[in-house]
Amino acid sequence: MNDAQRASLVEAHRFLVWKAVKLIWPRVKGHIERDDVIGLGDFGLVEAATRYDPEGGATFATFAWYRVQGAIVDGLRKNAVLPRRVWAQLCALRAAGEYLEARARQEAVARTTGAVADDTEAKLREVKDAMASVQAMYVTAIVPIDAADAVPDPAEAAGASLDRVVWSKRLAAAVDELPERERALVVKHYFEGKNLLEAGEELGISKSWASRVHAQAVERLRRRLGPDP
């Protein structure tokens, strides 16, 4: 693709920036200006147009959506001081996008190779359970990683606080049982707040490989935790 074609992609898909801002801005509006969030999204959209390969199988809208979200979250990490709970929500949002992007790539490969795809109902159920696993990791990111020492938060309703601690312990145990590389990536990504590029560099692997390792870890946790954590 030439520069004019990429500029046209950016112009035609700027609605993705507004969509991401609408999703993220309410969570961070007390900590950063809205125009700054828009600017971060614009940067992600331009980066997506620069990196997009039409032969990759995904549409530009799908490819760019995850890049826009990721650019906003990474920019907020560098430019805003956010409460831990807010930051954990954003980490979960970014992680969910990265997992869905990895699945989209797998499905694109399956289509091009003629592999038999999962039926729609089973696929949606798997994605729903995986998103629940990501959400559970977000919950655990708020409480200590050493969940054995976690105690209910008196500011929460008793039942909700107890449920959160129970799930924190279950998830901490499941994370601890992951293969070494998957466990290290999950800790860096969720509990240290690093993006997949940074986490991958620290583990000596590429971002694309880190994306696959992340998807494998989420799938493994989905199976171990069961439906609807």
N, C-alpha and C positions, 0 to 999 in steps of 0.2 A: 504493500500500500504506500502511496506517496503522501506528502505532507498535506496536500489539499483534501485528500480522502479522509485522512485522520482528523483534520480540522472539521470536516463535515460531520463526522461521527460525534465529535464533542458537541457541536451545536445542536444536533438532532437528539442528543440524549441528556441534555442538561436537566431534564425533569428528574433524573436519578439523583442529582444533588439535592433538589428540593425534597424529594421523597426521604432521603437519608436524614436531612436536617429536621424534617418533621418528626422523624422517629427518635432522633438523638437529642435535639435541642431542649425538649421539656425536662430531660434528666440533668442537664448541665447549665441551665440558663442563669443560675445564680453564681456561676464561676467563670464564664467566658462570654464575650459578646457574640450575638447571633451571626454578624457579618464575618467574624473570624471562623466560625464553624462552616459557613458557606464557602469561604476561601479554602479551607482544608478539603472540602468536598470537590471543589473545582480542580484542585491540584490532583486529587485521586483520579478524576475523570480524564484529565490530560495524560496522566501516567498510563491509565488503562488504554487510551487510544495509541500511545507510543508502543506499548507492549503487545497489543492484540494481534493474534495470528488467526486469520479466518480459517486456516486448515486445522485448527485445534478442535473443531467440532462444536464449540459453544457459540451461541450468538453473542454479539458485542454487548447487548443489554445485560445478559447474564454475567458475562465476564466483568463488565465495568461495575455492576452493582456491588459486588464483593470488594472491588478495589476502592470504590468511593467510601464505603463503610469503614474499611480498614484504614484508609488515609485519615479519616476524621478521628477515629479512636487513637491512632498513633500520634496525631497532632495534639490531641487533648492531653495525652500522657506527657508530652514535652512542654506544653504551653499553659497548662492549668493545674491548680492544686485541687484535687477532687476528694470528697469523703470516700472512705474505703468501700462503703456499700455501693455508691454510685460507680466507682471504678470497677468493682466486681461485676455490676450489671453490664457495663460496656465490654468488659472482657468476655462475658458470656455471649453477648451479641456478636462480637467479632469471631469468637470460636464457632458459633453456630453457622455463620456465613462461610467460614473456612471449611467446615465439615460438608456443608451443602455444595460448595464449589468442587470439592474432591469427588463427591458422589456424581455431580454433573459430568465431570471428566470421565469417570468410570463408565457412565452410561453412554457417553459419546463414543468411547472406544468400543463398547459392546455393539453399538449400532454399526460402526464401520467394519467390525470383524464378523458380523453376523451372529454373534453370540445370543443365546436365548435370554431375554430380559425377564426380570421378576414381574409377576402380575401386579397391577396397580395397587390393589388393596394391601398386599404384603409389603410393597415398597413404601407406601404411606405409613403403615404401621411401624416399620423399621425406622423411618425418619422420625416419627413421633417419639418413639422410645429413645432414639439417639439424642433428640433435642432435650428430652427429660434428663438424660445423663449429663448433658452440658449444663442444664439448669442446676442440677445437683452439685456440679463442680463449682458453679457460681456461689451457691449457698455455703459450701465448704470453704471457699476462698475468703469468706467474711469472718469465719471463726478460725482458731489456730489450726495450723496444719497437723499439729500433734493433737488429734481430736480426742484422744483418750483423756486428755485433761480438760476438755471443753465442758462448760457448765451452762445451764439455761440463762438467757438474758432476762433480768427482771423487768426490763422495759417492754418486753413482748408479752402477749397473752401466754398464759402458762402452757397451754396445749401446743401452740405454734412454736414456742421456744423449745419445748421438749422434742417435738418432731424434728426441728432443725438440728438439734444436737445428735439425735439418733441417726439421722441421715448423714451427718458429718462423720460420725464414727464408721458407718457402713461404707461410705465412699472412701474415706481414708484407708480403710482396710483393703478395698478393691484396688485403689491406686497402688498401694504397696505391693500387690500381687502382680502388677503389670510387668512385662519384660523390661529389662534395665533401661533400654533406650526410650521406650514408650513412657515409662515412669518419669525419667529425667525430663522429657519434653513436656509432659503434663505439668510437672512442678514449675518449670520455667515459664510456661505459657499462662497458666491459670494463677498460680500462687505468687510468682515473681512479676507477672504482668508483661512479659516480653512478647513481642510478636513472633511469628514463625520464622521470619528471616533471622532475627537476633538469636532466638533459641537454637535454630539450626546451625548458625555459625559457631555458637558455643559448644555444640555437640559434634562439630566437624562435618555437617551434612548440608546439602543445598536446601533452598526454600521449598522446591518442588518435592524433594524427598521428605522434608519435615512435614509437609502437608499430608503426604501419604501415611507417615508414622502417626500423625495426629488423628487421621481418620481411622486407622487401625485401633488406636487406643480407645477412641470413643465407641467403636463397634464392640470392642472387648468389654468395656464397662457396661455398655447397653445389655449385653448378654448376661453379665454377672449380677447386675442390679435388678434385672427384670423390668417389666413395664411400669410406667408412671411413677418414677421415684418422687 
